[in-house]
């Protein structure tokens, strides 16, 4: 069985401002004096100064207007950049030991890659775009990477004929397909 590499969870870059403050505090606490990470690429005092500046910018934002928001966003980017450097260092030096990684204050990314069933696809809109062409909008399905559209002509007895491939669509839940009169469509 292949070794699972332990990675630092980097979702902190998309967290709320207050969650970033909590994460930065946990990292500073976890890495200060930590024998597993003796030589971080960023001085922890610099991270503490960036955290203090970001916290002050957060406090000034409600009454400061556009300039205070811009200053807060700048300080956030600076703090996140320092945390990313530390995360990379921790990931490279934890020797794939989860306890070592967690001792830094960072969280570990999940190593589970179990597949889960997809939710049922829901067609939101079908539009007649051009003659012989339909545009189909579907509600996004979480974890779906591609959508495949198929269509079939309806036989005289009312049953669908052979299903024909209508195309694979990625990155968007909108797709166009060629259709003939009296046909059915489905996504798989």
Backbone as JSON Lines, residues from 0, in Angstrom:
{"i":0,"aa":"X","n":[0.84,-1.18,0.0],"ca":[0.0,0.0,0.0],"c":[0.88,1.24,0.0]}
{"i":1,"aa":"X","n":[0.53,2.22,-0.8],"ca":[1.32,3.44,-0.92],"c":[1.19,4.27,0.36]}
{"i":2,"aa":"X","n":[2.27,4.95,0.7],"ca":[2.28,5.82,1.87],"c":[1.42,7.04,1.59]}
{"i":3,"aa":"X","n":[0.57,7.39,2.55],"ca":[-0.22,8.61,2.41],"c":[0.59,9.77,2.94]}
{"i":4,"aa":"X","n":[0.77,10.77,2.1],"ca":[1.52,11.94,2.51],"c":[0.59,12.89,3.25]}
{"i":5,"aa":"X","n":[1.05,13.32,4.4],"ca":[0.27,14.24,5.22],"c":[0.49,15.65,4.67]}
{"i":6,"aa":"X","n":[-0.62,16.36,4.5],"ca":[-0.54,17.72,3.98],"c":[-1.23,18.69,4.94]}
{"i":7,"aa":"X","n":[-0.77,19.92,4.93],"ca":[-1.39,20.98,5.73],"c":[-2.66,21.44,5.01]}
{"i":8,"aa":"X","n":[-3.71,21.62,5.77],"ca":[-4.96,22.12,5.22],"c":[-4.81,23.62,4.95]}
{"i":9,"aa":"X","n":[-4.91,23.99,3.69],"ca":[-4.69,25.38,3.3],"c":[-5.98,26.17,3.12]}
{"i":10,"aa":"X","n":[-7.09,25.65,3.59],"ca":[-8.34,26.38,3.42],"c":[-8.39,27.66,4.24]}
{"i":11,"aa":"X","n":[-7.41,27.87,5.12],"ca":[-7.4,29.1,5.9],"c":[-7.32,30.33,5.0]}
{"i":12,"aa":"X","n":[-6.84,30.15,3.78],"ca":[-6.75,31.29,2.86],"c":[-8.14,31.78,2.45]}
{"i":13,"aa":"X","n":[-9.15,30.92,2.58],"ca":[-10.52,31.29,2.21],"c":[-11.44,31.47,3.42]}
{"i":14,"aa":"X","n":[-10.88,31.41,4.6],"ca":[-11.69,31.53,5.82],"c":[-12.04,32.99,6.1]}
{"i":15,"aa":"X","n":[-12.94,33.19,7.03],"ca":[-13.32,34.55,7.42],"c":[-12.14,35.2,8.15]}
{"i":16,"aa":"X","n":[-12.23,36.51,8.28],"ca":[-11.16,37.26,8.95],"c":[-10.93,36.75,10.37]}
{"i":17,"aa":"X","n":[-12.01,36.52,11.09],"ca":[-11.87,36.09,12.48],"c":[-11.3,34.67,12.58]}
{"i":18,"aa":"X","n":[-11.62,33.82,11.62],"ca":[-11.04,32.47,11.62],"c":[-9.55,32.54,11.33]}
{"i":19,"aa":"X","n":[-9.13,33.45,10.47],"ca":[-7.69,33.61,10.2],"c":[-6.96,34.07,11.46]}
{"i":20,"aa":"X","n":[-7.59,34.95,12.22],"ca":[-6.99,35.4,13.49],"c":[-6.8,34.19,14.4]}
{"i":21,"aa":"X","n":[-7.82,33.33,14.51],"ca":[-7.72,32.14,15.36],"c":[-6.64,31.19,14.88]}
{"i":22,"aa":"X","n":[-6.58,30.96,13.57],"ca":[-5.59,30.04,13.02],"c":[-4.18,30.58,13.24]}
{"i":23,"aa":"X","n":[-3.98,31.87,12.97],"ca":[-2.66,32.47,13.16],"c":[-2.23,32.36,14.62]}
{"i":24,"aa":"X","n":[-3.16,32.61,15.54],"ca":[-2.85,32.48,16.97],"c":[-2.46,31.06,17.33]}
{"i":25,"aa":"X","n":[-3.19,30.09,16.79],"ca":[-2.88,28.68,17.07],"c":[-1.51,28.3,16.51]}
{"i":26,"aa":"X","n":[-1.17,28.82,15.33],"ca":[0.13,28.5,14.72],"c":[1.26,29.14,15.52]}
{"i":27,"aa":"X","n":[1.09,30.37,15.93],"ca":[2.13,31.03,16.74],"c":[2.34,30.27,18.04]}
{"i":28,"aa":"X","n":[1.24,29.89,18.69],"ca":[1.34,29.13,19.94],"c":[1.98,27.76,19.7]}
{"i":29,"aa":"X","n":[1.53,27.08,18.65],"ca":[2.02,25.74,18.37],"c":[3.48,25.69,17.94]}
{"i":30,"aa":"X","n":[3.94,26.71,17.23],"ca":[5.31,26.67,16.72],"c":[6.32,27.29,17.65]}
{"i":31,"aa":"X","n":[5.88,28.1,18.59],"ca":[6.81,28.73,19.52],"c":[7.45,27.66,20.4]}
{"i":32,"aa":"X","n":[8.75,27.51,20.29],"ca":[9.5,26.53,21.07],"c":[9.27,25.09,20.66]}
{"i":33,"aa":"X","n":[8.65,24.85,19.53],"ca":[8.37,23.49,19.07],"c":[9.65,22.86,18.52]}
{"i":34,"aa":"X","n":[10.11,21.79,19.16],"ca":[11.37,21.15,18.77],"c":[11.27,20.46,17.41]}
{"i":35,"aa":"X","n":[10.06,20.18,16.95],"ca":[9.89,19.55,15.63],"c":[10.15,20.52,14.49]}
{"i":36,"aa":"X","n":[10.05,21.81,14.78],"ca":[10.23,22.84,13.74],"c":[11.19,23.91,14.25]}
{"i":37,"aa":"X","n":[12.49,23.56,14.32],"ca":[13.45,24.46,14.95],"c":[13.84,25.68,14.12]}
{"i":38,"aa":"X","n":[13.68,25.62,12.82],"ca":[14.2,26.7,11.97],"c":[13.16,27.15,10.94]}
{"i":39,"aa":"X","n":[12.05,27.76,11.39],"ca":[11.02,28.18,10.44],"c":[11.54,29.25,9.49]}
{"i":40,"aa":"X","n":[11.01,29.29,8.26],"ca":[11.48,30.25,7.27],"c":[11.05,31.68,7.58]}
{"i":41,"aa":"X","n":[10.11,31.83,8.5],"ca":[9.61,33.14,8.88],"c":[9.75,33.25,10.39]}
{"i":42,"aa":"X","n":[10.27,34.37,10.85],"ca":[10.39,34.6,12.28],"c":[8.99,34.7,12.88]}
{"i":43,"aa":"X","n":[8.73,33.98,13.95],"ca":[7.41,34.0,14.56],"c":[7.05,35.37,15.11]}
{"i":44,"aa":"X","n":[8.04,36.17,15.46],"ca":[7.77,37.55,15.9],"c":[7.19,38.36,14.73]}
{"i":45,"aa":"X","n":[7.64,38.07,13.52],"ca":[7.1,38.74,12.33],"c":[5.64,38.33,12.1]}
{"i":46,"aa":"X","n":[5.35,37.07,12.32],"ca":[3.97,36.59,12.18],"c":[3.1,37.23,13.25]}
{"i":47,"aa":"X","n":[3.62,37.33,14.48],"ca":[2.86,37.98,15.56],"c":[2.61,39.45,15.23]}
{"i":48,"aa":"X","n":[3.61,40.13,14.68],"ca":[3.43,41.54,14.3],"c":[2.38,41.68,13.19]}
{"i":49,"aa":"X","n":[2.4,40.76,12.22],"ca":[1.4,40.79,11.15],"c":[0.01,40.51,11.7]}
{"i":50,"aa":"X","n":[-0.08,39.59,12.66],"ca":[-1.36,39.29,13.29],"c":[-1.89,40.49,14.06]}
{"i":51,"aa":"X","n":[-1.02,41.15,14.8],"ca":[-1.41,42.34,15.56],"c":[-1.89,43.45,14.63]}
{"i":52,"aa":"X","n":[-1.16,43.65,13.52],"ca":[-1.54,44.68,12.55],"c":[-2.89,44.34,11.9]}
{"i":53,"aa":"X","n":[-3.09,43.08,11.58],"ca":[-4.35,42.65,10.96],"c":[-5.51,42.82,11.94]}
{"i":54,"aa":"X","n":[-5.3,42.46,13.2],"ca":[-6.34,42.61,14.22],"c":[-6.71,44.08,14.41]}
{"i":55,"aa":"X","n":[-5.7,44.94,14.41],"ca":[-5.96,46.38,14.54],"c":[-6.72,46.9,13.32]}
{"i":56,"aa":"X","n":[-6.37,46.42,12.13],"ca":[-7.07,46.83,10.91],"c":[-8.52,46.34,10.93]}
{"i":57,"aa":"X","n":[-8.75,45.16,11.5],"ca":[-10.12,44.65,11.63],"c":[-10.95,45.54,12.54]}
{"i":58,"aa":"X","n":[-10.33,45.98,13.63],"ca":[-11.04,46.84,14.58],"c":[-11.35,48.21,13.97]}
{"i":59,"aa":"X","n":[-10.48,48.71,13.09],"ca":[-10.67,50.02,12.49],"c":[-11.63,50.0,11.31]}
{"i":60,"aa":"X","n":[-11.87,48.83,10.74],"ca":[-12.67,48.72,9.52],"c":[-14.1,49.24,9.64]}
{"i":61,"aa":"X","n":[-14.87,48.93,10.7],"ca":[-16.27,49.36,10.73],"c":[-16.48,50.86,10.57]}
{"i":62,"aa":"X","n":[-15.56,51.66,11.07],"ca":[-15.76,53.11,10.99],"c":[-14.83,53.78,9.99]}
{"i":63,"aa":"X","n":[-14.0,52.99,9.31],"ca":[-12.97,53.59,8.46],"c":[-13.31,53.74,7.0]}
{"i":64,"aa":"X","n":[-14.36,53.1,6.52],"ca":[-14.74,53.24,5.13],"c":[-13.87,52.43,4.18]}
{"i":65,"aa":"X","n":[-13.79,52.9,2.95],"ca":[-13.11,52.19,1.87],"c":[-11.62,52.03,2.14]}
{"i":66,"aa":"X","n":[-10.99,53.06,2.66],"ca":[-9.54,53.0,2.91],"c":[-9.21,51.99,4.02]}
{"i":67,"aa":"X","n":[-10.06,51.94,5.04],"ca":[-9.84,50.98,6.12],"c":[-10.02,49.55,5.61]}
{"i":68,"aa":"X","n":[-10.98,49.35,4.72],"ca":[-11.19,48.02,4.15],"c":[-10.01,47.61,3.3]}
{"i":69,"aa":"X","n":[-9.5,48.53,2.5],"ca":[-8.33,48.23,1.66],"c":[-7.12,47.91,2.54]}
{"i":70,"aa":"X","n":[-6.95,48.66,3.63],"ca":[-5.83,48.4,4.54],"c":[-5.98,47.04,5.21]}
{"i":71,"aa":"X","n":[-7.2,46.72,5.62],"ca":[-7.46,45.42,6.24],"c":[-7.15,44.28,5.28]}
{"i":72,"aa":"X","n":[-7.59,44.43,4.02],"ca":[-7.34,43.4,3.01],"c":[-5.85,43.23,2.74]}
{"i":73,"aa":"X","n":[-5.12,44.33,2.73],"ca":[-3.66,44.28,2.52],"c":[-2.99,43.54,3.68]}
{"i":74,"aa":"X","n":[-3.4,43.86,4.89],"ca":[-2.81,43.21,6.08],"c":[-3.19,41.72,6.1]}
{"i":75,"aa":"X","n":[-4.38,41.39,5.66],"ca":[-4.8,39.99,5.59],"c":[-3.92,39.22,4.61]}
{"i":76,"aa":"X","n":[-3.69,39.8,3.42],"ca":[-2.84,39.14,2.42],"c":[-1.43,38.92,2.96]}
{"i":77,"aa":"X","n":[-0.91,39.9,3.68],"ca":[0.43,39.77,4.26],"c":[0.49,38.64,5.29]}
{"i":78,"aa":"X","n":[-0.52,38.58,6.16],"ca":[-0.57,37.52,7.17],"c":[-0.73,36.16,6.52]}
{"i":79,"aa":"X","n":[-1.61,36.04,5.54],"ca":[-1.82,34.76,4.85],"c":[-0.55,34.33,4.14]}
{"i":80,"aa":"X","n":[0.19,35.26,3.54],"ca":[1.45,34.91,2.86],"c":[2.45,34.32,3.86]}
{"i":81,"aa":"X","n":[2.54,34.89,5.04],"ca":[3.44,34.34,6.07],"c":[2.96,32.96,6.52]}
{"i":82,"aa":"X","n":[1.65,32.81,6.71],"ca":[1.12,31.5,7.12],"c":[1.35,30.44,6.05]}
{"i":83,"aa":"X","n":[1.26,30.83,4.78],"ca":[1.54,29.87,3.69],"c":[2.99,29.38,3.73]}
{"i":84,"aa":"X","n":[3.91,30.3,3.98],"ca":[5.33,29.91,4.08],"c":[5.53,28.94,5.23]}
{"i":85,"aa":"X","n":[4.9,29.24,6.36],"ca":[5.02,28.34,7.51],"c":[4.36,26.99,7.23]}
{"i":86,"aa":"X","n":[3.22,27.01,6.55],"ca":[2.51,25.76,6.22],"c":[3.38,24.88,5.33]}
{"i":87,"aa":"X","n":[4.03,25.48,4.37],"ca":[4.91,24.72,3.48],"c":[6.08,24.11,4.27]}
{"i":88,"aa":"X","n":[6.64,24.89,5.17],"ca":[7.74,24.41,6.0],"c":[7.28,23.25,6.89]}
{"i":89,"aa":"X","n":[6.11,23.41,7.52],"ca":[5.58,22.36,8.4],"c":[5.33,21.09,7.61]}
{"i":90,"aa":"X","n":[4.71,21.23,6.46],"ca":[4.41,20.05,5.63],"c":[5.68,19.33,5.21]}
{"i":91,"aa":"X","n":[6.71,20.06,4.88],"ca":[7.96,19.45,4.44],"c":[8.78,18.85,5.56]}
{"i":92,"aa":"X","n":[8.49,19.27,6.8],"ca":[9.31,18.82,7.92],"c":[8.57,17.99,8.97]}
{"i":93,"aa":"X","n":[7.34,17.58,8.67],"ca":[6.59,16.8,9.66],"c":[6.84,15.3,9.51]}
{"i":94,"aa":"X","n":[7.6,14.89,8.49],"ca":[7.92,13.49,8.25],"c":[6.67,12.61,8.14]}
{"i":95,"aa":"X","n":[5.61,13.16,7.56],"ca":[4.35,12.45,7.39],"c":[3.78,11.9,8.69]}
{"i":96,"aa":"X","n":[4.06,12.6,9.78],"ca":[3.51,12.25,11.1],"c":[2.42,13.25,11.44]}
{"i":97,"aa":"X","n":[1.21,12.76,11.6],"ca":[0.06,13.64,11.85],"c":[0.21,14.39,13.17]}
{"i":98,"aa":"X","n":[0.73,13.74,14.2],"ca":[0.87,14.41,15.49],"c":[1.89,15.54,15.41]}
{"i":99,"aa":"X","n":[2.94,15.33,14.63],"ca":[3.95,16.38,14.45],"c":[3.33,17.57,13.73]}
{"i":100,"aa":"X","n":[2.59,17.3,12.67],"ca":[1.95,18.39,11.92],"c":[0.99,19.14,12.83]}
{"i":101,"aa":"X","n":[0.14,18.43,13.56],"ca":[-0.85,19.09,14.41],"c":[-0.21,19.89,15.54]}
{"i":102,"aa":"X","n":[0.99,19.49,15.96],"ca":[1.67,20.24,17.03],"c":[2.05,21.64,16.6]}
{"i":103,"aa":"X","n":[2.05,21.9,15.29],"ca":[2.4,23.23,14.78],"c":[1.27,24.23,14.9]}
{"i":104,"aa":"X","n":[0.04,23.74,15.14],"ca":[-1.11,24.63,15.17],"c":[-1.91,24.61,13.88]}
{"i":105,"aa":"X","n":[-1.32,24.06,12.82],"ca":[-2.05,23.91,11.55],"c":[-2.92,22.66,11.62]}
{"i":106,"aa":"X","n":[-3.92,22.61,10.77],"ca":[-4.77,21.43,10.64],"c":[-4.26,20.59,9.47]}
{"i":107,"aa":"X","n":[-4.54,19.31,9.51],"ca":[-4.14,18.41,8.43],"c":[-5.27,18.25,7.44]}
{"i":108,"aa":"X","n":[-4.9,18.2,6.17],"ca":[-5.89,17.93,5.12],"c":[-6.28,16.46,5.2]}
{"i":109,"aa":"X","n":[-7.49,16.16,4.84],"ca":[-7.99,14.79,4.87],"c":[-7.24,13.94,3.85]}
{"i":110,"aa":"X","n":[-6.91,12.73,4.24],"ca":[-6.28,11.79,3.3],"c":[-7.29,10.79,2.78]}
{"i":111,"aa":"X","n":[-8.53,10.89,3.24],"ca":[-9.58,9.97,2.79],"c":[-9.99,10.35,1.37]}
{"i":112,"aa":"X","n":[-10.04,9.39,0.53],"ca":[-10.44,9.62,-0.85],"c":[-11.61,8.71,-1.24]}
{"i":113,"aa":"X","n":[-12.44,8.42,-0.26],"ca":[-13.58,7.55,-0.53],"c":[-14.58,8.28,-1.42]}
{"i":114,"aa":"X","n":[-15.13,7.54,-2.36],"ca":[-16.12,8.13,-3.24],"c":[-17.47,8.16,-2.54]}
{"i":115,"aa":"X","n":[-18.2,9.18,-2.81],"ca":[-19.55,9.27,-2.26],"c":[-20.52,9.4,-3.42]}
{"i":116,"aa":"X","n":[-21.73,8.91,-3.23],"ca":[-22.7,8.99,-4.33],"c":[-23.06,10.44,-4.61]}
{"i":117,"aa":"X","n":[-23.28,10.73,-5.89],"ca":[-23.67,12.07,-6.3],"c":[-25.17,12.24,-6.1]}
{"i":118,"aa":"X","n":[-25.55,13.47,-5.84],"ca":[-26.98,13.75,-5.72],"c":[-27.63,13.67,-7.09]}
{"i":119,"aa":"X","n":[-28.93,13.52,-7.1],"ca":[-29.67,13.41,-8.36],"c":[-29.59,14.73,-9.11]}
{"i":120,"aa":"X","n":[-29.35,14.63,-10.39],"ca":[-29.25,15.8,-11.25],"c":[-30.64,16.39,-11.49]}
{"i":121,"aa":"X","n":[-30.72,17.71,-11.44],"ca":[-31.98,18.4,-11.67],"c":[-31.8,19.34,-12.85]}
{"i":122,"aa":"X","n":[-32.66,19.17,-13.87],"ca":[-32.62,20.06,-15.03],"c":[-33.41,21.31,-14.66]}
{"i":123,"aa":"X","n":[-32.77,22.46,-14.73],"ca":[-33.4,23.72,-14.35],"c":[-34.18,24.32,-15.51]}
{"i":124,"aa":"X","n":[-33.55,24.39,-16.69],"ca":[-34.16,25.05,-17.84],"c":[-33.73,24.33,-19.11]}
{"i":125,"aa":"X","n":[-34.66,24.21,-20.05],"ca":[-34.34,23.74,-21.39],"c":[-34.83,24.82,-22.35]}
{"i":126,"aa":"X","n":[-33.92,25.39,-23.13],"ca":[-34.27,26.45,-24.07],"c":[-34.02,26.0,-25.49]}
{"i":127,"aa":"X","n":[-34.88,26.42,-26.4],"ca":[-34.69,26.18,-27.82],"c":[-33.81,27.32,-28.34]}
{"i":128,"aa":"X","n":[-32.54,27.06,-28.47],"ca":[-31.58,28.09,-28.84],"c":[-31.64,28.38,-30.34]}
{"i":129,"aa":"X","n":[-31.38,27.39,-31.14],"ca":[-31.42,27.49,-32.6],"c":[-32.22,26.3,-33.11]}
{"i":130,"aa":"X","n":[-32.57,26.35,-34.36],"ca":[-33.3,25.24,-34.95],"c":[-32.48,23.96,-34.81]}
{"i":131,"aa":"X","n":[-33.06,22.95,-34.21],"ca":[-32.37,21.68,-34.05],"c":[-31.38,21.65,-32.91]}
{"i":132,"aa":"X","n":[-31.39,22.68,-32.04],"ca":[-30.43,22.72,-30.94],"c":[-31.14,23.18,-29.67]}
{"i":133,"aa":"X","n":[-30.9,22.47,-28.59],"ca":[-31.43,22.84,-27.29],"c":[-30.29,23.22,-26.36]}
{"i":134,"aa":"X","n":[-30.54,24.18,-25.49],"ca":[-29.58,24.53,-24.45],"c":[-30.19,24.08,-23.13]}
{"i":135,"aa":"X","n":[-29.44,23.28,-22.4],"ca":[-29.92,22.69,-21.16],"c":[-29.11,23.24,-20.01]}
{"i":136,"aa":"X","n":[-29.8,23.79,-19.01],"ca":[-29.17,24.24,-17.77],"c":[-29.53,23.26,-16.68]}
{"i":137,"aa":"X","n":[-28.52,22.78,-15.96],"ca":[-28.78,21.88,-14.84],"c":[-28.25,22.52,-13.57]}
{"i":138,"aa":"X","n":[-28.85,22.15,-12.45],"ca":[-28.35,22.63,-11.16],"c":[-27.05,21.9,-10.88]}
{"i":139,"aa":"X","n":[-26.07,22.64,-10.41],"ca":[-24.74,22.08,-10.16],"c":[-24.84,20.94,-9.15]}
{"i":140,"aa":"X","n":[-24.12,19.87,-9.46],"ca":[-24.05,18.71,-8.56],"c":[-22.68,18.76,-7.88]}
{"i":141,"aa":"X","n":[-22.69,18.79,-6.56],"ca":[-21.44,18.85,-5.8],"c":[-20.58,17.63,-6.12]}
{"i":142,"aa":"X","n":[-19.31,17.84,-6.37],"ca":[-18.3,16.83,-6.69],"c":[-18.44,16.22,-8.09]}
{"i":143,"aa":"X","n":[-19.37,16.71,-8.91],"ca":[-19.45,16.23,-10.29],"c":[-18.38,16.92,-11.11]}
{"i":144,"aa":"X","n":[-17.63,16.16,-11.86],"ca":[-16.56,16.74,-12.67],"c":[-16.98,16.93,-14.11]}
{"i":145,"aa":"X","n":[-17.83,16.05,-14.6],"ca":[-18.33,16.19,-15.97],"c":[-19.81,15.83,-15.99]}
{"i":146,"aa":"X","n":[-20.47,16.37,-16.99],"ca":[-21.86,16.03,-17.26],"c":[-21.9,15.43,-18.65]}
{"i":147,"aa":"X","n":[-22.6,14.33,-18.81],"ca":[-22.74,13.72,-20.13],"c":[-24.21,13.77,-20.53]}
{"i":148,"aa":"X","n":[-24.46,14.31,-21.7],"ca":[-25.82,14.42,-22.21],"c":[-26.03,13.37,-23.28]}
{"i":149,"aa":"X","n":[-27.16,12.69,-23.21],"ca":[-27.54,11.7,-24.22],"c":[-28.94,12.03,-24.7]}
{"i":150,"aa":"X","n":[-29.25,11.67,-25.93],"ca":[-30.61,11.84,-26.43],"c":[-30.99,10.64,-27.28]}
{"i":151,"aa":"X","n":[-32.31,10.45,-27.41],"ca":[-32.83,9.31,-28.16],"c":[-34.12,9.73,-28.85]}
{"i":152,"aa":"X","n":[-34.3,9.27,-30.06],"ca":[-35.54,9.52,-30.79],"c":[-36.64,8.63,-30.21]}
{"i":153,"aa":"X","n":[-37.84,9.13,-30.21],"ca":[-38.97,8.35,-29.71],"c":[-39.53,7.52,-30.87]}
{"i":154,"aa":"X","n":[-39.62,6.23,-30.66],"ca":[-40.15,5.33,-31.69],"c":[-41.67,5.49,-31.81]}
{"i":155,"aa":"X","n":[-42.25,4.98,-32.9],"ca":[-43.71,5.09,-33.09],"c":[-44.51,4.48,-31.93]}
{"i":156,"aa":"X","n":[-43.93,3.49,-31.22],"ca":[-44.67,2.88,-30.11],"c":[-44.54,3.69,-28.82]}
{"i":157,"aa":"X","n":[-43.84,4.83,-28.87],"ca":[-43.71,5.71,-27.71],"c":[-42.5,5.43,-26.85]}
{"i":158,"aa":"X","n":[-41.78,4.37,-27.1],"ca":[-40.59,4.03,-26.31],"c":[-39.37,4.74,-26.91]}
{"i":159,"aa":"X","n":[-38.37,5.05,-26.07],"ca":[-37.16,5.68,-26.62],"c":[-36.36,4.69,-27.46]}
{"i":160,"aa":"X","n":[-35.74,5.21,-28.5],"ca":[-34.86,4.4,-29.33],"c":[-33.49,4.3,-28.7]}
{"i":161,"aa":"X","n":[-32.49,4.01,-29.51],"ca":[-31.11,3.9,-29.0],"c":[-30.62,5.27,-28.54]}
{"i":162,"aa":"X","n":[-29.95,5.29,-27.39],"ca":[-29.42,6.53,-26.85],"c":[-28.15,6.91,-27.6]}
{"i":163,"aa":"X","n":[-28.07,8.17,-28.0],"ca":[-26.9,8.71,-28.72],"c":[-26.17,9.68,-27.79]}
{"i":164,"aa":"X","n":[-24.85,9.67,-27.87],"ca":[-24.05,10.59,-27.07],"c":[-24.27,12.02,-27.56]}
{"i":165,"aa":"X","n":[-24.56,12.92,-26.62],"ca":[-24.75,14.33,-26.97],"c":[-23.55,15.19,-26.61]}
{"i":166,"aa":"X","n":[-22.62,14.63,-25.85],"ca":[-21.41,15.36,-25.51],"c":[-21.11,15.34,-24.02]}
{"i":167,"aa":"X","n":[-19.85,15.58,-23.69],"ca":[-19.4,15.73,-22.32],"c":[-19.2,17.21,-22.05]}
{"i":168,"aa":"X","n":[-19.59,17.65,-20.88],"ca":[-19.48,19.06,-20.54],"c":[-18.83,19.17,-19.18]}
{"i":169,"aa":"X","n":[-17.81,20.0,-19.08],"ca":[-17.1,20.18,-17.82],"c":[-17.12,21.65,-17.43]}
{"i":170,"aa":"X","n":[-17.02,21.89,-16.15],"ca":[-16.86,23.24,-15.65],"c":[-18.1,24.11,-15.76]}
{"i":171,"aa":"X","n":[-19.13,23.63,-16.37],"ca":[-20.33,24.41,-16.5],"c":[-21.52,23.46,-16.49]}
{"i":172,"aa":"X","n":[-22.6,23.95,-15.98],"ca":[-23.8,23.12,-15.96],"c":[-24.74,23.52,-17.1]}
{"i":173,"aa":"X","n":[-24.2,24.24,-18.09],"ca":[-24.98,24.61,-19.26],"c":[-24.38,23.92,-20.47]}
{"i":174,"aa":"X","n":[-25.21,23.26,-21.25],"ca":[-24.69,22.59,-22.43],"c":[-25.71,22.66,-23.55]}
{"i":175,"aa":"X","n":[-25.22,22.61,-24.76],"ca":[-26.07,22.64,-25.95],"c":[-25.96,21.29,-26.64]}
{"i":176,"aa":"X","n":[-27.04,20.83,-27.21],"ca":[-27.02,19.56,-27.92],"c":[-27.9,19.64,-29.16]}
{"i":177,"aa":"X","n":[-27.55,18.83,-30.15],"ca":[-28.36,18.71,-31.35],"c":[-29.53,17.79,-31.03]}
{"i":178,"aa":"X","n":[-30.69,18.19,-31.44],"ca":[-31.87,17.37,-31.19],"c":[-32.7,17.28,-32.44]}
{"i":179,"aa":"X","n":[-33.45,16.23,-32.52],"ca":[-34.4,16.05,-33.61],"c":[-35.79,16.05,-32.99]}
{"i":180,"aa":"X","n":[-36.78,16.29,-33.81],"ca":[-38.15,16.31,-33.3],"c":[-38.48,14.95,-32.68]}
{"i":181,"aa":"X","n":[-39.32,14.99,-31.67],"ca":[-39.75,13.77,-30.97],"c":[-38.58,13.0,-30.4]}
{"i":182,"aa":"X","n":[-37.77,13.66,-29.59],"ca":[-36.65,12.97,-28.96],"c":[-36.64,13.24,-27.47]}
{"i":183,"aa":"X","n":[-35.93,12.41,-26.75],"ca":[-35.76,12.53,-25.31],"c":[-34.3,12.86,-25.02]}
{"i":184,"aa":"X","n":[-34.05,13.44,-23.86],"ca":[-32.67,13.69,-23.45],"c":[-32.46,13.24,-22.01]}
{"i":185,"aa":"X","n":[-31.23,12.92,-21.66],"ca":[-30.92,12.55,-20.28],"c":[-29.46,12.89,-20.01]}
{"i":186,"aa":"X","n":[-29.17,13.11,-18.75],"ca":[-27.8,13.31,-18.28],"c":[-27.37,12.08,-17.54]}
{"i":187,"aa":"X","n":[-26.1,11.73,-17.69],"ca":[-25.55,10.63,-16.9],"c":[-24.28,11.09,-16.23]}
